[in-house]
């Protein structure tokens, strides 16, 4: 397998061609309704649509039907807007202007060879698009976190003692940390807290330990197990929880483990000052 294009060299030679100011995306592709638009993603080449939750299906479709591979999809902050952008660009210029060509079976007979297109952030335009989508997502997440930080109408039930807590989310989180030794992090480190707590509550209601993720016969048994085994914590390796922690949105292309291992700054006690410096938010 070989790639036939050096985007690093071409990017240095003609980088200005790829500046994305402003980034503009079609608002309603293909004439579909607003409801369908917000929950579906179109194929880059044909009229097929897939639900956002069916991302793997549309990726498979584009590989098999159109021989297009998108690299590092998990690092794309907004897959739908990413696809809409490139769908428009592919109508303006040939795909070969943007994609590296991967030759497979290059030593086979000509009729047995296949060429695939690789869309990746080695192309300066693609990288700037990914970074812009990342920054927009960070802004949205910080706006949501700010709203939750000062929300006095939060209400939630402790998953261990079933007491109802009213006011700010920090009241319930601090109660579980202090009275039940269940600490999912400082309130200011967390976003979409209500959804996070609902996810955890559903696991407890399904008699599943939040740490080792084993299931038990009833709720009392799983709670007793978590207390005795000191499993009153979440499994940090479970990526289902990543979206609830601000640290996962801070740096393009890095997981929370990479950010944490590289940087010992105080992310959350001085969060506003750091983000003002980094993103001019």
Residue frames relative to the residue before (quaternion, step in Angstrom):
aa qw qx qy qz dx dy dz
X 1.0000 0.0000 0.0000 0.0000 0.00 0.00 0.00
X 0.0237 0.8109 -0.5817 0.0591 3.57 -0.85 0.97
X 0.2924 -0.7401 0.5795 0.1756 3.55 -1.16 0.65
X 0.3045 -0.8272 0.4570 0.1189 3.54 -0.71 1.10
X 0.7300 0.3986 -0.2510 0.4951 3.61 1.15 0.25
X 0.2327 -0.7609 0.5930 0.1233 3.60 -1.02 0.87
X 0.1800 -0.8268 0.5258 0.0868 3.56 -0.02 1.31
X 0.5744 0.5915 -0.3964 0.4038 3.61 1.07 -0.57
X 0.6796 0.4775 -0.2909 0.4749 3.56 0.92 -0.90
X 0.6797 0.4874 -0.2977 0.4603 3.58 0.91 -0.90
X 0.6228 0.5465 -0.3403 0.4446 3.57 1.08 -0.71
X 0.6479 0.5038 -0.3243 0.4703 3.59 1.00 -0.77
X 0.6748 0.5235 -0.2934 0.4295 3.57 1.01 -0.86
X 0.8373 0.0694 0.0339 0.5412 3.58 0.89 -0.94
X 0.0769 0.8591 -0.5020 0.0627 3.55 0.98 0.89
X 0.6091 0.5999 -0.3645 0.3692 3.59 1.00 -0.73
X 0.5781 0.6063 -0.3778 0.3942 3.59 1.13 -0.53
X 0.7444 0.4414 -0.2156 0.4522 3.57 1.15 -0.55
X 0.3985 0.7211 -0.4913 0.2825 3.63 1.20 0.14
X 0.2344 -0.8118 0.5284 0.0826 3.57 -0.80 1.05
X 0.4153 0.6840 -0.5089 0.3175 3.61 0.59 1.03
X 0.5367 -0.4184 -0.7126 0.1704 1.59 -0.85 2.29
X 0.5070 -0.5987 0.5123 0.3493 3.55 -1.27 0.33
X 0.0049 0.8121 -0.5824 0.0354 3.58 -0.61 1.10
X 0.0860 -0.7932 0.6028 0.0071 3.52 -0.92 0.99
X 0.5501 -0.6033 0.4457 0.3673 3.61 -1.07 0.63
X 0.4310 -0.7398 0.4612 0.2329 3.56 -0.90 0.92
X 0.8198 0.0679 -0.0013 0.5686 3.59 0.99 -0.69
X 0.0994 -0.8522 0.5107 0.0551 3.60 0.43 1.20
X 0.8611 0.1944 -0.1197 0.4543 3.53 -1.12 0.72
X 0.5400 -0.6653 0.3941 0.3324 3.62 1.22 0.23
X 0.4102 0.7071 -0.4918 0.2998 3.62 1.13 0.38
X 0.6307 -0.5522 0.3858 0.3853 3.57 -1.24 0.39
X 0.6625 -0.5109 0.3690 0.4049 3.55 -1.29 0.38
X 0.6430 0.5248 -0.3307 0.4492 3.58 1.02 -0.81
X 0.6712 0.4831 -0.2956 0.4784 3.58 0.93 -0.91
X 0.6296 0.5632 -0.3337 0.4184 3.55 0.99 -0.86
X 0.7121 0.4859 -0.2730 0.4269 3.57 0.82 -0.99
X 0.7679 0.3603 -0.1906 0.4942 3.59 1.15 -0.50
X 0.7272 0.4075 -0.2341 0.5003 3.60 1.24 -0.02
X 0.2465 -0.7439 0.6080 0.1271 3.53 -1.31 0.50
X 0.3182 -0.7616 0.5265 0.2036 3.61 -0.77 0.94
X 0.5438 -0.5519 0.5075 0.3769 3.54 -1.28 0.37
X 0.5546 -0.6340 0.4305 0.3244 3.57 -1.08 0.69
X 0.7914 0.3532 -0.1448 0.4774 3.57 1.12 -0.60
X 0.8034 0.2060 -0.0951 0.5506 3.61 1.03 -0.68
X 0.6728 -0.5311 0.3599 0.3685 3.56 -1.33 -0.13
X 0.3942 0.7144 -0.4844 0.3154 3.60 1.22 0.26
X 0.1013 -0.7710 0.6263 0.0554 3.56 -1.12 0.78
X 0.0955 -0.7771 0.6204 0.0459 3.54 -1.15 0.70
X 0.5464 -0.5861 0.4793 0.3580 3.55 -1.18 0.56
X 0.6145 -0.5546 0.4066 0.3866 3.56 -1.13 0.61
X 0.6521 0.5248 -0.3085 0.4519 3.57 1.07 -0.74
X 0.6805 0.4575 -0.2764 0.5012 3.59 1.28 -0.28
X 0.1245 0.8480 -0.5065 0.0944 3.56 1.10 0.71
X 0.6505 0.5201 -0.3288 0.4452 3.60 0.93 -0.80
X 0.6333 0.5439 -0.3307 0.4401 3.57 1.10 -0.65
X 0.6795 0.4661 -0.3046 0.4778 3.58 0.93 -0.79
X 0.6104 0.5351 -0.3523 0.4659 3.59 1.09 -0.62
X 0.6432 0.5126 -0.3071 0.4787 3.56 1.01 -0.85
X 0.6346 0.5391 -0.3214 0.4509 3.58 0.98 -0.89
X 0.7042 0.4705 -0.2821 0.4507 3.60 0.83 -0.95
X 0.6256 0.5199 -0.3441 0.4689 3.59 1.12 -0.59
X 0.7317 0.4423 -0.2460 0.4566 3.58 0.79 -1.05
X 0.7719 0.3860 -0.1997 0.4640 3.58 0.79 -1.03
X 0.8264 0.2315 -0.0807 0.5069 3.57 0.97 -0.82
X 0.3840 -0.7688 0.4438 0.2540 3.58 1.35 0.08
X 0.4665 0.6381 -0.4685 0.3945 3.57 0.98 0.93
X 0.1103 -0.7674 0.6305 0.0370 3.55 -0.98 0.97
X 0.1709 -0.7594 0.6207 0.0939 3.57 -0.91 0.96
X 0.3216 -0.7822 0.5032 0.1778 3.58 -0.62 1.09
X 0.8688 0.1113 -0.0729 0.4770 3.55 -1.30 0.55
X 0.0457 0.8430 -0.5326 0.0598 3.58 0.86 0.97
X 0.6408 0.5577 -0.3353 0.4073 3.59 0.98 -0.77
X 0.6699 0.4844 -0.2970 0.4779 3.60 1.24 -0.35
X 0.5309 0.6072 -0.4196 0.4165 3.61 1.26 0.07
X 0.4042 -0.7711 0.4405 0.2190 3.58 -0.46 1.22
X 0.7898 0.0709 -0.0184 0.6090 3.60 1.03 -0.75
X 0.2485 -0.8243 0.4915 0.1312 3.56 0.11 1.34
X 0.6413 0.5398 -0.3394 0.4269 3.59 0.93 -0.80
X 0.6924 0.4542 -0.2834 0.4837 3.61 0.81 -0.92
X 0.5892 0.5624 -0.3576 0.4568 3.58 1.12 -0.65
X 0.6842 0.4782 -0.2816 0.4732 3.59 0.87 -0.96
X 0.6486 0.5213 -0.3280 0.4472 3.60 0.92 -0.84
X 0.6295 0.5373 -0.3345 0.4506 3.57 1.00 -0.79
X 0.7329 0.4233 -0.2537 0.4683 3.58 0.76 -1.01
X 0.5611 0.5751 -0.3987 0.4421 3.62 1.10 -0.47
X 0.6645 0.4880 -0.2935 0.4839 3.56 0.99 -0.85
X 0.6754 0.5061 -0.3041 0.4419 3.59 0.87 -0.92
X 0.6530 0.5209 -0.3191 0.4477 3.59 1.04 -0.73
X 0.6223 0.5015 -0.3545 0.4853 3.60 1.23 -0.24
X 0.6741 0.5079 -0.2825 0.4559 3.57 1.25 -0.39
X 0.7943 0.0591 -0.0082 0.6046 3.56 1.12 -0.71
X 0.6174 -0.5474 0.3993 0.3996 3.60 -1.19 0.46
X 0.5992 -0.5950 0.4058 0.3496 3.55 -1.09 0.74
X 0.6154 0.5703 -0.3465 0.4195 3.58 1.07 -0.67
X 0.5745 0.5799 -0.3841 0.4313 3.61 1.21 -0.32
X 0.7588 0.3807 -0.1847 0.4952 3.58 1.19 -0.52
X 0.7818 0.3826 -0.1608 0.4654 3.56 1.01 -0.81
X 0.4473 -0.6203 0.5755 0.2896 3.47 -1.25 0.62
X 0.3067 -0.7449 0.5631 0.1843 3.59 -1.02 0.80
X 0.1797 -0.7787 0.5971 0.0690 3.54 -0.76 1.12
X 0.1995 -0.7823 0.5820 0.0974 3.55 -0.68 1.10
X 0.1107 -0.7854 0.6069 0.0510 3.57 -0.82 1.00
X 0.8194 0.1734 -0.1642 0.5211 3.55 -1.19 0.61
X 0.1398 0.8561 -0.4892 0.0909 3.55 1.06 0.77
X 0.6874 0.4634 -0.2887 0.4790 3.58 1.17 -0.46
X 0.5464 0.6148 -0.3994 0.4049 3.59 1.27 -0.06
X 0.6879 -0.4307 0.3604 0.4599 3.52 -1.31 0.01
X 0.6737 -0.5442 0.3180 0.3858 3.57 -1.10 0.72
X 0.6882 0.4920 -0.2924 0.4459 3.60 0.92 -0.86
X 0.6791 0.4703 -0.2855 0.4859 3.61 1.24 -0.34
X 0.5517 0.6140 -0.3964 0.4019 3.61 1.25 -0.05
X 0.1504 -0.7766 0.6069 0.0774 3.54 -1.20 0.62
X 0.1881 -0.7528 0.6187 0.1229 3.55 -1.14 0.69
X 0.0953 -0.7761 0.6223 0.0367 3.56 -0.92 0.97
X 0.3571 -0.7112 0.5651 0.2177 3.55 -1.18 0.63
X 0.1626 -0.7850 0.5938 0.0692 3.58 -0.92 0.95
X 0.1271 -0.7716 0.6221 0.0385 3.56 -0.71 1.17
X 0.1816 0.8051 -0.5322 0.1885 3.58 -0.41 1.21
X 0.6255 -0.5884 0.3733 0.3509 3.56 -1.27 0.32
X 0.3960 0.6613 -0.5167 0.3726 3.58 1.18 0.43
X 0.5966 0.5003 -0.3360 0.5300 3.56 1.31 -0.42
X 0.4755 -0.7077 0.4302 0.2966 3.64 -0.57 1.08
X 0.6355 0.5324 -0.3419 0.4425 3.60 0.97 -0.75
X 0.6546 0.5045 -0.3113 0.4691 3.56 0.99 -0.82
X 0.6608 0.5050 -0.3209 0.4531 3.59 0.90 -0.84
X 0.6604 0.4976 -0.3183 0.4637 3.60 0.93 -0.82
X 0.6114 0.5329 -0.3476 0.4705 3.58 1.08 -0.67
X 0.6659 0.5011 -0.3047 0.4611 3.58 0.86 -0.94
X 0.6690 0.4988 -0.3046 0.4592 3.59 0.93 -0.86
X 0.6498 0.5141 -0.3204 0.4591 3.58 0.99 -0.80
X 0.6477 0.5006 -0.3138 0.4811 3.58 1.00 -0.79
X 0.6222 0.5383 -0.3312 0.4620 3.59 1.07 -0.74
X 0.6806 0.4883 -0.2910 0.4623 3.59 0.90 -0.92
X 0.6338 0.5147 -0.3355 0.4699 3.59 1.04 -0.71
X 0.6447 0.5079 -0.3252 0.4698 3.57 0.98 -0.81
X 0.6349 0.5265 -0.3349 0.4555 3.60 0.97 -0.80
X 0.6412 0.5174 -0.3270 0.4629 3.58 0.95 -0.84
X 0.6603 0.5057 -0.3088 0.4614 3.59 0.92 -0.89
X 0.6594 0.5100 -0.3050 0.4605 3.57 0.98 -0.87
X 0.6633 0.4966 -0.3100 0.4662 3.60 0.95 -0.82
X 0.6140 0.5267 -0.3469 0.4745 3.58 1.08 -0.68
X 0.6576 0.5036 -0.3048 0.4702 3.58 0.98 -0.85
X 0.6531 0.5138 -0.3128 0.4599 3.57 0.96 -0.87
X 0.6408 0.5279 -0.3236 0.4538 3.57 0.99 -0.83
X 0.6419 0.5172 -0.3229 0.4648 3.57 1.00 -0.80
X 0.6780 0.4876 -0.2913 0.4666 3.58 0.94 -0.89
X 0.6067 0.5899 -0.3527 0.3994 3.58 1.03 -0.77
X 0.7929 0.2932 -0.1429 0.5146 3.58 0.96 -0.85
X 0.4237 0.7072 -0.4642 0.3238 3.59 1.26 0.19
X 0.1580 -0.8079 0.5645 0.0597 3.58 -0.64 1.13
X 0.6271 0.5525 -0.3277 0.4406 3.59 1.29 0.06
X 0.3631 0.7356 -0.4942 0.2877 3.59 1.24 0.27
X 0.0406 0.7657 -0.6419 -0.0050 3.56 -1.16 0.63
X 0.1287 0.7944 -0.5819 0.1174 3.53 -0.97 0.87
X 0.3713 -0.7204 0.5488 0.2049 3.54 -1.24 0.58
X 0.4730 -0.6605 0.5061 0.2898 3.56 -0.95 0.90
X 0.4055 -0.7446 0.4805 0.2243 3.58 -0.78 1.01
X 0.6796 0.4846 -0.2924 0.4667 3.59 1.26 -0.13
X 0.8162 0.1825 -0.0975 0.5394 3.60 0.95 -0.79
X 0.4250 -0.7526 0.4155 0.2833 3.59 1.35 0.03
X 0.3949 0.6939 -0.5045 0.3288 3.60 1.14 0.50
X 0.3795 -0.7137 0.5468 0.2182 3.57 -1.09 0.78
X 0.1022 -0.7891 0.6049 0.0314 3.57 -0.94 0.95
X 0.1346 -0.7875 0.6009 0.0262 3.54 -0.94 1.02
X 0.6070 0.5537 -0.4208 0.3846 3.55 -1.16 0.59
X 0.7816 -0.2569 0.2283 0.5206 3.55 -0.77 -1.07
X 0.6344 -0.5549 0.3811 0.3799 3.59 -1.14 0.61
X 0.6016 0.5995 -0.3562 0.3895 3.57 1.08 -0.73
X 0.5747 0.5938 -0.3860 0.4101 3.61 1.11 -0.58
X 0.7002 0.4487 -0.2680 0.4864 3.60 0.87 -0.95
X 0.6630 0.5077 -0.3183 0.4488 3.61 0.88 -0.89
X 0.6717 0.4884 -0.2957 0.4721 3.58 0.95 -0.85
X 0.6070 0.5461 -0.3473 0.4612 3.59 1.09 -0.69
X 0.6901 0.4729 -0.2964 0.4606 3.61 0.81 -0.95
X 0.6486 0.5100 -0.3244 0.4625 3.59 1.03 -0.71
X 0.7309 0.4425 -0.2407 0.4605 3.60 0.88 -0.96
X 0.7937 0.3543 -0.1698 0.4643 3.58 0.75 -1.05
X 0.7943 0.2706 -0.1343 0.5272 3.60 1.14 -0.52
X 0.4029 -0.7435 0.4510 0.2855 3.59 1.31 0.13
X 0.4925 0.6166 -0.4476 0.4206 3.56 1.12 0.75
X 0.0455 0.8332 -0.5396 0.1116 3.55 -0.15 1.32
X 0.0928 -0.8088 0.5798 0.0344 3.58 -0.51 1.18
X 0.7337 -0.3800 0.2217 0.5178 3.58 1.26 0.19
X 0.6435 -0.5024 0.4010 0.4157 3.53 -1.31 0.25
X 0.6030 -0.5914 0.3859 0.3711 3.61 -0.98 0.75
X 0.6928 0.4838 -0.2896 0.4497 3.60 0.96 -0.81
X 0.5989 0.5422 -0.3703 0.4584 3.60 1.26 -0.04
X 0.6988 0.4943 -0.2221 0.4669 3.56 1.31 -0.42
X 0.0798 -0.7697 0.6315 0.0481 3.56 -1.14 0.72
X 0.7943 0.1818 -0.2022 0.5433 3.57 -1.15 0.69
X 0.0435 0.8673 -0.4922 0.0605 3.51 1.00 1.00
X 0.6411 0.5350 -0.3395 0.4330 3.61 0.91 -0.85
X 0.6603 0.4907 -0.3058 0.4793 3.59 0.92 -0.86
X 0.6211 0.5510 -0.3314 0.4482 3.58 1.01 -0.84
X 0.6894 0.4740 -0.2815 0.4698 3.57 0.85 -0.97
X 0.6241 0.5348 -0.3401 0.4569 3.59 1.08 -0.67
X 0.6225 0.5345 -0.3315 0.4658 3.58 1.05 -0.79
X 0.6795 0.4845 -0.2868 0.4705 3.58 0.92 -0.92
X 0.6472 0.5280 -0.3214 0.4462 3.58 0.99 -0.84
X 0.6377 0.5291 -0.3274 0.4541 3.60 1.01 -0.79
X 0.6349 0.5160 -0.3335 0.4685 3.58 1.04 -0.69
X 0.6480 0.5003 -0.3149 0.4803 3.57 0.98 -0.84
X 0.6605 0.5081 -0.2995 0.4647 3.59 0.99 -0.85
X 0.6774 0.4386 -0.2776 0.5213 3.58 1.26 -0.43
X 0.4828 -0.7060 0.3947 0.3357 3.56 1.38 0.30
X 0.4555 0.6771 -0.4473 0.3661 3.58 1.06 0.78
X 0.4413 -0.6684 0.5348 0.2693 3.56 -0.97 0.91
X 0.4430 -0.7235 0.4660 0.2512 3.59 -0.85 0.96
X 0.7039 0.4545 -0.2730 0.4726 3.60 1.17 -0.41
X 0.7942 0.2613 -0.1497 0.5278 3.61 0.58 -1.11
X 0.3380 -0.8010 0.4313 0.2410 3.56 1.41 -0.27
X 0.3730 0.6819 -0.5238 0.3486 3.57 1.13 0.65
X 0.3330 -0.7351 0.5522 0.2093 3.57 -1.18 0.53
X 0.2149 -0.7877 0.5727 0.0739 3.55 -1.17 0.74
X 0.7104 -0.5025 0.3071 0.3854 3.55 -1.31 0.25
X 0.8047 -0.0479 0.0475 0.5899 3.59 1.05 -0.69
X 0.7165 -0.4687 0.3067 0.4158 3.55 -1.34 0.19
X 0.6382 0.5336 -0.3394 0.4390 3.60 0.95 -0.76
X 0.6567 0.5142 -0.3133 0.4540 3.57 0.99 -0.79
X 0.6697 0.4795 -0.3183 0.4693 3.60 0.93 -0.79
X 0.6424 0.5094 -0.3316 0.4668 3.60 1.01 -0.72
X 0.6423 0.5157 -0.3146 0.4718 3.59 1.02 -0.82
X 0.6307 0.5319 -0.3203 0.4656 3.57 1.01 -0.83
X 0.6797 0.4951 -0.2965 0.4528 3.60 0.84 -0.96
X 0.6558 0.5023 -0.3126 0.4689 3.58 1.05 -0.72
X 0.7122 0.4678 -0.2682 0.4494 3.61 0.80 -1.00
X 0.7429 0.4007 -0.2125 0.4924 3.58 0.97 -0.86
X 0.3833 -0.7264 0.4691 0.3246 3.58 1.34 -0.03
X 0.3608 0.7301 -0.4840 0.3202 3.52 0.96 1.00
X 0.3902 0.7032 -0.5019 0.3184 3.58 1.13 0.55
X 0.5596 0.5053 -0.4357 0.4916 3.51 0.48 1.32
X 0.4725 -0.6634 0.4885 0.3132 3.56 -1.21 0.30
X 0.5342 -0.6037 0.4880 0.3348 3.53 -1.29 0.41
X 0.3390 -0.7867 0.4836 0.1799 3.58 -0.32 1.27
X 0.6326 0.5386 -0.3306 0.4477 3.59 1.21 -0.38
X 0.5609 0.5956 -0.3902 0.4224 3.58 1.27 -0.22
X 0.3221 -0.7999 0.4790 0.1641 3.57 -0.33 1.27
X 0.4592 0.6765 -0.4484 0.3610 3.57 1.26 -0.13
X 0.7081 0.4680 -0.2560 0.4626 3.58 1.13 -0.65
X 0.4568 0.7297 -0.4370 0.2605 3.60 1.19 -0.35
X 0.6796 0.5271 -0.3071 0.4074 3.58 0.90 -0.88
X 0.6517 0.5279 -0.3204 0.4405 3.59 1.23 -0.24
X 0.6891 0.4467 -0.2775 0.4986 3.61 1.26 0.00
X 0.5273 -0.6771 0.4273 0.2843 3.55 -0.78 1.12
X 0.6045 0.6028 -0.3632 0.3732 3.59 0.97 -0.80
X 0.6454 0.5461 -0.3215 0.4264 3.60 1.12 -0.59
X 0.6911 0.4613 -0.2758 0.4832 3.58 1.25 -0.17
X 0.5412 0.7065 -0.3671 0.2707 3.58 1.23 -0.32
X 0.8284 0.1432 -0.0455 0.5396 3.59 0.84 -0.89
X 0.5177 -0.6712 0.4500 0.2812 3.53 -0.88 1.06
X 0.8669 0.1423 -0.1120 0.4644 3.55 -0.96 0.97
X 0.6764 0.4657 -0.3060 0.4816 3.62 1.22 0.30
X 0.4006 -0.6866 0.5528 0.2502 3.54 -1.12 0.74
X 0.6768 -0.4795 0.3535 0.4325 3.57 -1.29 0.21
X 0.6255 0.5442 -0.3496 0.4363 3.60 1.05 -0.67
X 0.6529 0.5050 -0.3144 0.4689 3.58 1.01 -0.79
X 0.6508 0.5123 -0.3165 0.4625 3.57 0.92 -0.91
X 0.6869 0.5012 -0.2819 0.4445 3.56 0.88 -0.99
X 0.6937 0.4820 -0.2860 0.4525 3.60 0.95 -0.82
X 0.7042 0.4700 -0.2642 0.4619 3.58 1.13 -0.62
X 0.8157 0.2503 -0.0520 0.5190 3.55 1.05 -0.73
X 0.1710 -0.8081 0.5576 0.0820 3.57 -0.72 1.03
X 0.3229 0.7552 -0.5158 0.2439 3.60 1.16 0.45
X 0.4997 -0.6065 0.5143 0.3433 3.56 -1.26 0.38
X 0.2595 -0.8292 0.4752 0.1387 3.57 -0.04 1.32
X 0.8235 0.3241 -0.1266 0.4481 3.51 0.86 -0.86
X 0.6207 0.5166 -0.3733 0.4566 3.62 1.06 -0.45
X 0.7789 0.2069 -0.1224 0.5792 3.59 1.13 -0.59
X 0.1606 0.8592 -0.4760 0.0968 3.55 1.16 0.64
X 0.6734 0.5126 -0.3231 0.4236 3.60 0.81 -0.95
X 0.6600 0.5113 -0.3185 0.4491 3.59 0.94 -0.88
X 0.6617 0.5099 -0.3141 0.4511 3.57 0.94 -0.87
X 0.7050 0.4611 -0.2754 0.4631 3.59 0.86 -0.93
X 0.5758 0.5610 -0.3787 0.4586 3.59 1.13 -0.55
X 0.6706 0.4978 -0.2866 0.4694 3.55 0.99 -0.89
X 0.7318 0.4661 -0.2489 0.4303 3.56 0.84 -1.01
X 0.8381 0.1948 -0.0550 0.5066 3.58 0.83 -0.98
X 0.3630 -0.7424 0.4834 0.2887 3.60 1.27 -0.07
X 0.2696 0.7692 -0.5286 0.2373 3.56 1.01 0.86
